[in-house]
Amino acid sequence: MKLLDLFCGAGGAAMGYYRAGFTDITGIDNQPMPRYPFKFIQADALEYLAEHGREYDVIHASPPCQGYSVLNSMPNVGEYLKLIEPLRKLLISIGKPYVIENVPGAPLINPIELCGSMFGLPLIRHRRFETSPPIWFPPMSHSCQGMYTASHRKYSTFGNGATAISVTGYNYRLVEGKIAMGIDWMTTRDELSEAIPPAYTEFIGKRLMEQLEKV
């Protein structure tokens, strides 16, 4: 199965799909990604999709989220690209199974929402996924309330008595972020702060693989 990973960053999503069984993965980003763990091409994601999208079996896309984030409503915040609608239109025209990932509040269609606590990760990181075809979403335990301030120090590497962290911003140690995200190959907080935990896309990828194998 050939998977195209658009707006790929340093490869958090790609690693999850690899663990789900996708072994032929190509990442596209407009910035250099020297630690991307699979084949990487530096290019504009939408331009590459228009030219080469039909060469792949499945397409994952994580367009910039800043324009849809709650932070975007704050004063003195600059203008950010909002690419979900043109991206979706192009994906539909190509006709391949696709996944669009973004933050809560982004204009995704019938998305499922995942968080680190669903996978036993010491991480509070909500992300939503629009999938075509839709995938079955089984009930999963989700309890991240109070995890920041819990007195029981379940993960001794975290400071302030916290049992989970968020990698949004830079108020965490690099070693903490790598443990929380389940990522060991990234070396900067910039990479981690933009990444998707591989557990999320491994979960989605396995269900996509099941549907594709049936077809």
Secondary structure, 3 states (H helix, E strand, C coil): CEEEEECCCCCHHHHHHHHHCCCEEEEEECCCCCCCCCEEEECCHHHHHHHHHHHCCEEEECCCCHHHCHHHHCCCCCCCCCCHHHHHHHHHHHCCCEEEEECCCCCCCCCEEECHHHHCCCECCCEEEEEECCCCCCCCCCCCCCCCCCCCCCCCCCCCCCCCECCCCCCCCHHHHHHHHCCCCCCCHHHHHHCCCHHHHHHHHHHHHHHHHHC
